[in-house]
Amino acid sequence: MKTKTFFLTLIFTLLAFTIKAQITGPTTIHCSNQETYSIQNLGQCAQCYDWDVTGDITIVTSDMNNSVTIQAGSSTGNGVLTVTYFNETGCHELQRPITIECTGSNGGNGNCCIPELDSYFICRGWIGGHGAVYIDFTGNNCDRNSVSSIDWIVNGAVFSTGSLAGQSSGTTFGAGSPGNIQSDCGRINVTATVHYNNGCPDVTLTEIVDVDSGPRRTIIYPNPTKSEINIDLFEFKKMNEVEVKIYDLNTGKEVYSKKILKSELNDTITINRLDNYKSIRIIIFNDGKIIKESTILIE
Protein backbone atom coordinates (compact mmCIF):
# COMPACT_ATOMS: atom_id res chain seq x y z
CA MET A 1 0.00 0.00 0.00
CA LYS A 2 2.86 2.37 0.84
CA THR A 3 4.52 1.60 -2.51
CA LYS A 4 1.29 2.35 -4.39
CA THR A 5 0.83 5.61 -2.48
CA PHE A 6 4.40 6.62 -3.24
CA PHE A 7 4.02 6.06 -6.97
CA LEU A 8 0.67 7.88 -7.07
CA THR A 9 2.25 10.84 -5.28
CA LEU A 10 5.17 10.79 -7.71
CA ILE A 11 2.84 10.67 -10.73
CA PHE A 12 0.73 13.57 -9.46
CA THR A 13 3.86 15.59 -8.69
CA LEU A 14 5.29 15.05 -12.16
CA LEU A 15 1.90 15.78 -13.74
CA ALA A 16 1.56 19.00 -11.78
CA PHE A 17 5.02 20.16 -12.89
CA THR A 18 4.26 19.26 -16.51
CA ILE A 19 1.02 21.24 -16.45
CA LYS A 20 2.73 24.17 -14.76
CA ALA A 21 5.72 24.34 -17.08
CA GLN A 22 3.91 25.27 -20.28
CA ILE A 23 2.87 28.31 -22.26
CA THR A 24 -0.87 29.02 -22.02
CA GLY A 25 -2.82 30.74 -24.78
CA PRO A 26 -4.60 29.93 -28.06
CA THR A 27 -2.87 27.86 -30.71
CA THR A 28 -4.51 29.85 -33.52
CA ILE A 29 -4.46 33.60 -34.19
CA HIS A 30 -6.57 35.27 -36.85
CA CYS A 31 -4.94 37.65 -39.29
CA SER A 32 -3.85 40.98 -37.68
CA ASN A 33 -5.32 39.99 -34.29
CA GLN A 34 -3.53 40.07 -30.95
CA GLU A 35 -3.38 37.34 -28.30
CA THR A 36 -1.72 37.12 -24.87
CA TYR A 37 0.36 34.15 -23.70
CA SER A 38 1.85 33.44 -20.30
CA ILE A 39 3.61 30.94 -18.08
CA GLN A 40 3.61 30.55 -14.30
CA ASN A 41 6.08 32.61 -12.26
CA LEU A 42 8.95 30.21 -12.82
CA GLY A 43 11.77 32.76 -13.10
CA GLN A 44 13.95 33.92 -10.25
CA CYS A 45 12.86 37.52 -10.81
CA ALA A 46 9.95 39.39 -12.37
CA GLN A 47 11.92 40.18 -15.54
CA CYS A 48 14.00 37.02 -15.91
CA TYR A 49 12.16 36.02 -19.11
CA ASP A 50 12.95 36.37 -22.81
CA TRP A 51 10.20 35.79 -25.41
CA ASP A 52 10.91 35.20 -29.09
CA VAL A 53 8.73 34.42 -32.10
CA THR A 54 9.14 33.00 -35.59
CA GLY A 55 6.75 33.36 -38.49
CA ASP A 56 4.65 36.38 -39.46
CA ILE A 57 4.20 37.37 -35.81
CA THR A 58 5.26 40.47 -33.87
CA ILE A 59 5.76 40.95 -30.12
CA VAL A 60 3.86 44.12 -29.12
CA THR A 61 4.53 44.24 -25.38
CA SER A 62 7.61 43.79 -23.20
CA ASP A 63 9.37 40.48 -23.85
CA MET A 64 10.91 40.28 -20.36
CA ASN A 65 7.92 39.28 -18.16
CA ASN A 66 6.08 36.00 -17.63
CA SER A 67 3.37 37.08 -20.11
CA VAL A 68 3.54 38.59 -23.59
CA THR A 69 1.13 39.87 -26.24
CA ILE A 70 1.79 39.06 -29.88
CA GLN A 71 0.15 40.16 -33.12
CA ALA A 72 -0.32 38.09 -36.27
CA GLY A 73 0.70 39.60 -39.57
CA SER A 74 -0.97 39.32 -42.95
CA SER A 75 0.31 35.88 -43.93
CA THR A 76 -1.29 32.50 -43.40
CA GLY A 77 1.25 30.11 -41.96
CA ASN A 78 2.88 28.72 -38.85
CA GLY A 79 5.20 30.10 -36.22
CA VAL A 80 6.67 29.24 -32.84
CA LEU A 81 6.46 31.22 -29.61
CA THR A 82 9.45 30.58 -27.34
CA VAL A 83 10.15 31.75 -23.80
CA THR A 84 13.50 31.40 -22.06
CA TYR A 85 13.64 31.97 -18.30
CA PHE A 86 16.22 31.84 -15.53
CA ASN A 87 15.85 30.40 -12.05
CA GLU A 88 18.00 28.73 -9.42
CA THR A 89 18.44 25.60 -11.56
CA GLY A 90 19.65 27.43 -14.66
CA CYS A 91 18.24 28.41 -18.06
CA HIS A 92 15.02 26.81 -19.34
CA GLU A 93 13.09 27.05 -22.61
CA LEU A 94 9.44 26.41 -23.48
CA GLN A 95 7.85 26.52 -26.93
CA ARG A 96 4.31 26.71 -28.33
CA PRO A 97 3.41 26.30 -32.03
CA ILE A 98 1.19 29.08 -33.41
CA THR A 99 -1.05 28.85 -36.48
CA ILE A 100 -2.05 32.04 -38.32
CA GLU A 101 -5.36 31.87 -40.15
CA CYS A 102 -5.69 34.66 -42.68
CA THR A 103 -5.32 35.45 -46.35
CA GLY A 104 -2.47 37.18 -48.07
CA SER A 105 1.02 36.31 -49.18
CA ASN A 106 4.56 37.17 -48.20
CA GLY A 107 6.22 35.24 -50.97
CA GLY A 108 5.43 31.86 -49.45
CA ASN A 109 8.11 31.81 -46.74
CA GLY A 110 5.96 32.59 -43.64
CA ASN A 111 8.94 34.19 -41.84
CA CYS A 112 8.36 37.94 -42.19
CA CYS A 113 9.01 40.01 -39.09
CA ILE A 114 9.65 43.54 -37.90
CA PRO A 115 13.15 44.28 -36.50
CA GLU A 116 13.89 47.07 -34.00
CA LEU A 117 15.53 50.40 -34.84
CA ASP A 118 17.95 51.64 -32.17
CA SER A 119 19.75 54.97 -32.12
CA TYR A 120 21.48 57.22 -29.61
CA PHE A 121 23.58 60.35 -29.38
CA ILE A 122 25.60 61.55 -26.37
CA CYS A 123 26.80 65.15 -26.31
CA ARG A 124 29.18 64.53 -23.41
CA GLY A 125 32.46 62.76 -23.88
CA TRP A 126 34.46 62.45 -27.10
CA ILE A 127 35.02 65.61 -29.13
CA GLY A 128 31.71 66.78 -30.62
CA GLY A 129 29.74 63.98 -28.97
CA HIS A 130 29.18 60.48 -30.28
CA GLY A 131 26.32 58.27 -31.39
CA ALA A 132 25.19 55.58 -33.80
CA VAL A 133 22.15 54.09 -35.50
CA TYR A 134 21.61 50.38 -36.09
CA ILE A 135 18.87 47.78 -36.44
CA ASP A 136 18.47 44.88 -34.02
CA PHE A 137 17.42 41.73 -35.88
CA THR A 138 17.51 39.46 -32.79
CA GLY A 139 14.52 40.54 -30.69
CA ASN A 140 11.84 39.22 -33.09
CA ASN A 141 13.98 36.35 -34.36
CA CYS A 142 14.44 38.02 -37.76
CA ASP A 143 16.72 36.46 -40.33
CA ARG A 144 19.55 38.90 -41.09
CA ASN A 145 20.35 36.99 -44.28
CA SER A 146 16.93 37.88 -45.73
CA VAL A 147 17.80 41.61 -45.84
CA SER A 148 18.85 42.86 -49.27
CA SER A 149 19.31 46.57 -48.45
CA ILE A 150 18.32 49.37 -46.07
CA ASP A 151 17.51 52.97 -47.04
CA TRP A 152 18.55 55.47 -44.35
CA ILE A 153 17.47 59.06 -43.68
CA VAL A 154 18.93 60.95 -40.71
CA ASN A 155 17.67 64.50 -40.13
CA GLY A 156 19.75 66.56 -37.69
CA ALA A 157 22.92 64.50 -38.06
CA VAL A 158 25.28 62.97 -40.63
CA PHE A 159 27.10 59.67 -40.72
CA SER A 160 30.71 59.93 -39.58
CA THR A 161 31.92 56.41 -40.46
CA GLY A 162 31.08 53.66 -42.92
CA SER A 163 30.03 53.84 -46.56
CA LEU A 164 27.67 56.78 -45.89
CA ALA A 165 30.26 58.98 -44.10
CA GLY A 166 29.52 62.67 -44.59
CA GLN A 167 25.97 61.99 -45.79
CA SER A 168 22.60 62.24 -44.05
CA SER A 169 20.91 59.66 -46.30
CA GLY A 170 21.76 56.72 -48.48
CA THR A 171 21.54 52.96 -48.90
CA THR A 172 23.50 50.17 -47.25
CA PHE A 173 23.40 46.59 -48.47
CA GLY A 174 22.69 43.63 -46.25
CA ALA A 175 21.83 43.93 -42.54
CA GLY A 176 24.96 45.78 -41.43
CA SER A 177 24.97 49.01 -39.43
CA PRO A 178 25.60 52.20 -41.46
CA GLY A 179 28.03 53.46 -38.80
CA ASN A 180 28.41 56.24 -36.26
CA ILE A 181 26.76 59.67 -36.49
CA GLN A 182 27.79 63.21 -35.56
CA SER A 183 25.47 66.08 -34.64
CA ASP A 184 25.34 69.58 -33.13
CA CYS A 185 23.33 68.07 -30.22
CA GLY A 186 19.95 69.06 -31.64
CA ARG A 187 16.95 66.85 -32.30
CA ILE A 188 17.63 63.85 -34.54
CA ASN A 189 15.04 61.96 -36.62
CA VAL A 190 15.99 58.55 -38.01
CA THR A 191 14.11 56.61 -40.71
CA ALA A 192 15.16 53.20 -42.03
CA THR A 193 13.34 51.24 -44.74
CA VAL A 194 14.32 47.57 -44.79
CA HIS A 195 14.09 45.65 -48.09
CA TYR A 196 14.00 41.83 -48.07
CA ASN A 197 15.12 39.22 -50.61
CA ASN A 198 12.62 36.53 -49.56
CA GLY A 199 9.35 38.09 -50.69
CA CYS A 200 8.53 39.83 -47.41
CA PRO A 201 7.11 43.36 -47.69
CA ASP A 202 9.32 46.39 -46.99
CA VAL A 203 9.34 47.63 -43.40
CA THR A 204 9.84 51.32 -42.53
CA LEU A 205 11.12 52.08 -39.02
CA THR A 206 11.30 55.54 -37.44
CA GLU A 207 12.76 56.91 -34.23
CA ILE A 208 13.20 60.37 -32.72
CA VAL A 209 16.29 61.04 -30.59
CA ASP A 210 15.93 64.05 -28.30
CA VAL A 211 19.55 64.63 -27.40
CA ASP A 212 20.08 65.52 -23.73
CA SER A 213 16.37 66.18 -23.09
CA GLY A 214 15.27 64.59 -19.82
CA PRO A 215 16.90 61.57 -18.20
CA ARG A 216 19.34 59.79 -20.47
CA ARG A 217 18.84 56.06 -20.86
CA THR A 218 21.62 53.56 -20.35
CA ILE A 219 23.31 52.65 -23.60
CA ILE A 220 24.41 49.06 -24.18
CA TYR A 221 26.13 48.79 -27.55
CA PRO A 222 26.93 47.56 -30.14
CA ASN A 223 24.35 44.86 -30.87
CA PRO A 224 25.30 42.56 -32.48
CA THR A 225 28.98 42.58 -31.55
CA LYS A 226 32.03 40.49 -32.31
CA SER A 227 33.64 40.28 -28.85
CA GLU A 228 33.03 43.34 -26.68
CA ILE A 229 30.20 45.59 -25.50
CA ASN A 230 30.07 49.06 -23.97
CA ILE A 231 27.74 50.08 -21.14
CA ASP A 232 27.15 53.80 -20.55
CA LEU A 233 26.14 54.18 -16.88
CA PHE A 234 25.58 57.96 -16.81
CA GLU A 235 21.84 57.54 -16.14
CA PHE A 236 22.58 55.96 -12.75
CA LYS A 237 25.04 58.59 -11.48
CA LYS A 238 22.75 59.47 -8.53
CA MET A 239 22.75 55.89 -7.21
CA ASN A 240 25.25 54.62 -4.67
CA GLU A 241 26.18 51.61 -6.78
CA VAL A 242 24.91 49.23 -9.46
CA GLU A 243 25.78 45.63 -10.21
CA VAL A 244 26.27 44.34 -13.76
CA LYS A 245 25.75 40.62 -14.44
CA ILE A 246 26.05 38.75 -17.74
CA TYR A 247 24.49 35.36 -18.45
CA ASP A 248 25.25 32.95 -21.30
CA LEU A 249 21.82 32.40 -22.90
CA ASN A 250 22.81 28.94 -24.17
CA THR A 251 23.60 27.57 -20.69
CA GLY A 252 21.99 30.07 -18.31
CA LYS A 253 25.29 30.37 -16.43
CA GLU A 254 26.53 33.65 -14.99
CA VAL A 255 29.76 34.56 -16.82
CA TYR A 256 30.41 38.08 -15.52
CA SER A 257 29.61 40.05 -12.37
CA LYS A 258 30.86 43.42 -11.18
CA LYS A 259 29.72 46.02 -8.65
CA ILE A 260 30.25 49.59 -9.82
CA LEU A 261 30.50 52.31 -7.18
CA LYS A 262 29.01 55.81 -7.37
CA SER A 263 32.35 57.36 -8.35
CA GLU A 264 32.40 55.27 -11.55
CA LEU A 265 28.81 55.88 -12.69
CA ASN A 266 29.77 58.80 -14.96
CA ASP A 267 31.85 56.42 -17.06
CA THR A 268 31.34 53.96 -19.90
CA ILE A 269 32.68 50.50 -19.13
CA THR A 270 33.86 48.04 -21.75
CA ILE A 271 33.53 44.28 -21.35
CA ASN A 272 35.47 42.17 -23.81
CA ARG A 273 36.38 38.54 -24.54
CA LEU A 274 32.76 37.64 -25.28
CA ASP A 275 33.50 35.76 -28.51
CA ASN A 276 33.11 32.40 -26.73
CA TYR A 277 29.33 32.92 -26.56
CA LYS A 278 26.56 33.04 -29.17
CA SER A 279 24.19 35.29 -27.21
CA ILE A 280 24.22 36.86 -23.76
CA ARG A 281 21.80 38.60 -21.40
CA ILE A 282 23.09 41.71 -19.63
CA ILE A 283 21.22 42.62 -16.44
CA ILE A 284 21.92 45.72 -14.32
CA PHE A 285 20.75 45.67 -10.68
CA ASN A 286 20.34 48.34 -8.01
CA ASP A 287 19.56 47.15 -4.48
CA GLY A 288 18.68 43.73 -5.89
CA LYS A 289 16.15 45.11 -8.41
CA ILE A 290 16.55 44.94 -12.17
CA ILE A 291 16.82 48.44 -13.64
CA LYS A 292 18.08 47.57 -17.13
CA GLU A 293 18.60 44.46 -19.24
CA SER A 294 19.36 43.63 -22.82
CA THR A 295 20.00 40.59 -25.02
CA ILE A 296 23.16 40.83 -27.14
CA LEU A 297 24.01 38.65 -30.16
CA ILE A 298 27.66 37.68 -30.63
CA GLU A 299 28.61 37.38 -34.30
C-alpha positions as CSV (number, residue, x, y, z in Angstrom):
1,M,0.0,0.0,0.0
2,K,2.9,2.4,0.8
3,T,4.5,1.6,-2.5
4,K,1.3,2.3,-4.4
5,T,0.8,5.6,-2.5
6,F,4.4,6.6,-3.2
7,F,4.0,6.1,-7.0
8,L,0.7,7.9,-7.1
9,T,2.2,10.8,-5.3
10,L,5.2,10.8,-7.7
11,I,2.8,10.7,-10.7
12,F,0.7,13.6,-9.5
13,T,3.9,15.6,-8.7
14,L,5.3,15.1,-12.2
15,L,1.9,15.8,-13.7
16,A,1.6,19.0,-11.8
17,F,5.0,20.2,-12.9
18,T,4.3,19.3,-16.5
19,I,1.0,21.2,-16.5
20,K,2.7,24.2,-14.8
21,A,5.7,24.3,-17.1
22,Q,3.9,25.3,-20.3
23,I,2.9,28.3,-22.3
24,T,-0.9,29.0,-22.0
25,G,-2.8,30.7,-24.8
26,P,-4.6,29.9,-28.1
27,T,-2.9,27.9,-30.7
28,T,-4.5,29.9,-33.5
29,I,-4.5,33.6,-34.2
30,H,-6.6,35.3,-36.9
31,C,-4.9,37.7,-39.3
32,S,-3.9,41.0,-37.7
33,N,-5.3,40.0,-34.3
34,Q,-3.5,40.1,-30.9
35,E,-3.4,37.3,-28.3
36,T,-1.7,37.1,-24.9
37,Y,0.4,34.2,-23.7
38,S,1.8,33.4,-20.3
39,I,3.6,30.9,-18.1
40,Q,3.6,30.6,-14.3
41,N,6.1,32.6,-12.3
42,L,8.9,30.2,-12.8
43,G,11.8,32.8,-13.1
44,Q,14.0,33.9,-10.3
45,C,12.9,37.5,-10.8
46,A,9.9,39.4,-12.4
47,Q,11.9,40.2,-15.5
48,C,14.0,37.0,-15.9
49,Y,12.2,36.0,-19.1
50,D,13.0,36.4,-22.8
51,W,10.2,35.8,-25.4
52,D,10.9,35.2,-29.1
53,V,8.7,34.4,-32.1
54,T,9.1,33.0,-35.6
55,G,6.7,33.4,-38.5
56,D,4.6,36.4,-39.5
57,I,4.2,37.4,-35.8
58,T,5.3,40.5,-33.9
59,I,5.8,41.0,-30.1
60,V,3.9,44.1,-29.1
61,T,4.5,44.2,-25.4
62,S,7.6,43.8,-23.2
63,D,9.4,40.5,-23.9
64,M,10.9,40.3,-20.4
65,N,7.9,39.3,-18.2
66,N,6.1,36.0,-17.6
67,S,3.4,37.1,-20.1
68,V,3.5,38.6,-23.6
69,T,1.1,39.9,-26.2
70,I,1.8,39.1,-29.9
71,Q,0.2,40.2,-33.1
72,A,-0.3,38.1,-36.3
73,G,0.7,39.6,-39.6
74,S,-1.0,39.3,-43.0
75,S,0.3,35.9,-43.9
76,T,-1.3,32.5,-43.4
77,G,1.3,30.1,-42.0
78,N,2.9,28.7,-38.8
79,G,5.2,30.1,-36.2
80,V,6.7,29.2,-32.8
81,L,6.5,31.2,-29.6
82,T,9.4,30.6,-27.3
83,V,10.1,31.7,-23.8
84,T,13.5,31.4,-22.1
85,Y,13.6,32.0,-18.3
86,F,16.2,31.8,-15.5
87,N,15.8,30.4,-12.1
88,E,18.0,28.7,-9.4
89,T,18.4,25.6,-11.6
90,G,19.7,27.4,-14.7
91,C,18.2,28.4,-18.1
92,H,15.0,26.8,-19.3
93,E,13.1,27.1,-22.6
94,L,9.4,26.4,-23.5
95,Q,7.8,26.5,-26.9
96,R,4.3,26.7,-28.3
97,P,3.4,26.3,-32.0
98,I,1.2,29.1,-33.4
99,T,-1.0,28.8,-36.5
100,I,-2.1,32.0,-38.3
101,E,-5.4,31.9,-40.1
102,C,-5.7,34.7,-42.7
103,T,-5.3,35.5,-46.3
104,G,-2.5,37.2,-48.1
105,S,1.0,36.3,-49.2
106,N,4.6,37.2,-48.2
107,G,6.2,35.2,-51.0
108,G,5.4,31.9,-49.5
109,N,8.1,31.8,-46.7
110,G,6.0,32.6,-43.6
111,N,8.9,34.2,-41.8
112,C,8.4,37.9,-42.2
113,C,9.0,40.0,-39.1
114,I,9.6,43.5,-37.9
115,P,13.1,44.3,-36.5
116,E,13.9,47.1,-34.0
117,L,15.5,50.4,-34.8
118,D,18.0,51.6,-32.2
119,S,19.8,55.0,-32.1
120,Y,21.5,57.2,-29.6
121,F,23.6,60.4,-29.4
122,I,25.6,61.5,-26.4
123,C,26.8,65.1,-26.3
124,R,29.2,64.5,-23.4
125,G,32.5,62.8,-23.9
126,W,34.5,62.5,-27.1
127,I,35.0,65.6,-29.1
128,G,31.7,66.8,-30.6
129,G,29.7,64.0,-29.0
130,H,29.2,60.5,-30.3
131,G,26.3,58.3,-31.4
132,A,25.2,55.6,-33.8
133,V,22.2,54.1,-35.5
134,Y,21.6,50.4,-36.1
135,I,18.9,47.8,-36.4
136,D,18.5,44.9,-34.0
137,F,17.4,41.7,-35.9
138,T,17.5,39.5,-32.8
139,G,14.5,40.5,-30.7
140,N,11.8,39.2,-33.1
141,N,14.0,36.3,-34.4
142,C,14.4,38.0,-37.8
143,D,16.7,36.5,-40.3
144,R,19.6,38.9,-41.1
145,N,20.4,37.0,-44.3
146,S,16.9,37.9,-45.7
147,V,17.8,41.6,-45.8
148,S,18.9,42.9,-49.3
149,S,19.3,46.6,-48.4
150,I,18.3,49.4,-46.1
151,D,17.5,53.0,-47.0
152,W,18.6,55.5,-44.3
153,I,17.5,59.1,-43.7
154,V,18.9,60.9,-40.7
155,N,17.7,64.5,-40.1
156,G,19.8,66.6,-37.7
157,A,22.9,64.5,-38.1
158,V,25.3,63.0,-40.6
159,F,27.1,59.7,-40.7
160,S,30.7,59.9,-39.6
161,T,31.9,56.4,-40.5
162,G,31.1,53.7,-42.9
163,S,30.0,53.8,-46.6
164,L,27.7,56.8,-45.9
165,A,30.3,59.0,-44.1
166,G,29.5,62.7,-44.6
167,Q,26.0,62.0,-45.8
168,S,22.6,62.2,-44.0
169,S,20.9,59.7,-46.3
170,G,21.8,56.7,-48.5
171,T,21.5,53.0,-48.9
172,T,23.5,50.2,-47.2
173,F,23.4,46.6,-48.5
174,G,22.7,43.6,-46.3
175,A,21.8,43.9,-42.5
176,G,25.0,45.8,-41.4
177,S,25.0,49.0,-39.4
178,P,25.6,52.2,-41.5
179,G,28.0,53.5,-38.8
180,N,28.4,56.2,-36.3
181,I,26.8,59.7,-36.5
182,Q,27.8,63.2,-35.6
183,S,25.5,66.1,-34.6
184,D,25.3,69.6,-33.1
185,C,23.3,68.1,-30.2
186,G,19.9,69.1,-31.6
187,R,17.0,66.9,-32.3
188,I,17.6,63.8,-34.5
189,N,15.0,62.0,-36.6
190,V,16.0,58.6,-38.0
191,T,14.1,56.6,-40.7
192,A,15.2,53.2,-42.0
193,T,13.3,51.2,-44.7
194,V,14.3,47.6,-44.8
195,H,14.1,45.7,-48.1
196,Y,14.0,41.8,-48.1
197,N,15.1,39.2,-50.6
198,N,12.6,36.5,-49.6
199,G,9.3,38.1,-50.7
200,C,8.5,39.8,-47.4
201,P,7.1,43.4,-47.7
202,D,9.3,46.4,-47.0
203,V,9.3,47.6,-43.4
204,T,9.8,51.3,-42.5
205,L,11.1,52.1,-39.0
206,T,11.3,55.5,-37.4
207,E,12.8,56.9,-34.2
208,I,13.2,60.4,-32.7
209,V,16.3,61.0,-30.6
210,D,15.9,64.0,-28.3
211,V,19.5,64.6,-27.4
212,D,20.1,65.5,-23.7
213,S,16.4,66.2,-23.1
214,G,15.3,64.6,-19.8
215,P,16.9,61.6,-18.2
216,R,19.3,59.8,-20.5
217,R,18.8,56.1,-20.9
218,T,21.6,53.6,-20.3
219,I,23.3,52.7,-23.6
220,I,24.4,49.1,-24.2
221,Y,26.1,48.8,-27.5
222,P,26.9,47.6,-30.1
223,N,24.4,44.9,-30.9
224,P,25.3,42.6,-32.5
225,T,29.0,42.6,-31.6
226,K,32.0,40.5,-32.3
227,S,33.6,40.3,-28.9
228,E,33.0,43.3,-26.7
229,I,30.2,45.6,-25.5
230,N,30.1,49.1,-24.0
231,I,27.7,50.1,-21.1
232,D,27.1,53.8,-20.5
233,L,26.1,54.2,-16.9
234,F,25.6,58.0,-16.8
235,E,21.8,57.5,-16.1
236,F,22.6,56.0,-12.8
237,K,25.0,58.6,-11.5
238,K,22.8,59.5,-8.5
239,M,22.8,55.9,-7.2
240,N,25.3,54.6,-4.7
241,E,26.2,51.6,-6.8
242,V,24.9,49.2,-9.5
243,E,25.8,45.6,-10.2
244,V,26.3,44.3,-13.8
245,K,25.8,40.6,-14.4
246,I,26.1,38.8,-17.7
247,Y,24.5,35.4,-18.5
248,D,25.2,33.0,-21.3
249,L,21.8,32.4,-22.9
250,N,22.8,28.9,-24.2
251,T,23.6,27.6,-20.7
252,G,22.0,30.1,-18.3
253,K,25.3,30.4,-16.4
254,E,26.5,33.7,-15.0
255,V,29.8,34.6,-16.8
256,Y,30.4,38.1,-15.5
257,S,29.6,40.0,-12.4
258,K,30.9,43.4,-11.2
259,K,29.7,46.0,-8.7
260,I,30.2,49.6,-9.8
261,L,30.5,52.3,-7.2
262,K,29.0,55.8,-7.4
263,S,32.4,57.4,-8.3
264,E,32.4,55.3,-11.5
265,L,28.8,55.9,-12.7
266,N,29.8,58.8,-15.0
267,D,31.8,56.4,-17.1
268,T,31.3,54.0,-19.9
269,I,32.7,50.5,-19.1
270,T,33.9,48.0,-21.8
271,I,33.5,44.3,-21.4
272,N,35.5,42.2,-23.8
273,R,36.4,38.5,-24.5
274,L,32.8,37.6,-25.3
275,D,33.5,35.8,-28.5
276,N,33.1,32.4,-26.7
277,Y,29.3,32.9,-26.6
278,K,26.6,33.0,-29.2
279,S,24.2,35.3,-27.2
280,I,24.2,36.9,-23.8
281,R,21.8,38.6,-21.4
282,I,23.1,41.7,-19.6
283,I,21.2,42.6,-16.4
284,I,21.9,45.7,-14.3
285,F,20.8,45.7,-10.7
286,N,20.3,48.3,-8.0
287,D,19.6,47.2,-4.5
288,G,18.7,43.7,-5.9
289,K,16.1,45.1,-8.4
290,I,16.6,44.9,-12.2
291,I,16.8,48.4,-13.6
292,K,18.1,47.6,-17.1
293,E,18.6,44.5,-19.2
294,S,19.4,43.6,-22.8
295,T,20.0,40.6,-25.0
296,I,23.2,40.8,-27.1
297,L,24.0,38.7,-30.2
298,I,27.7,37.7,-30.6
299,E,28.6,37.4,-34.3
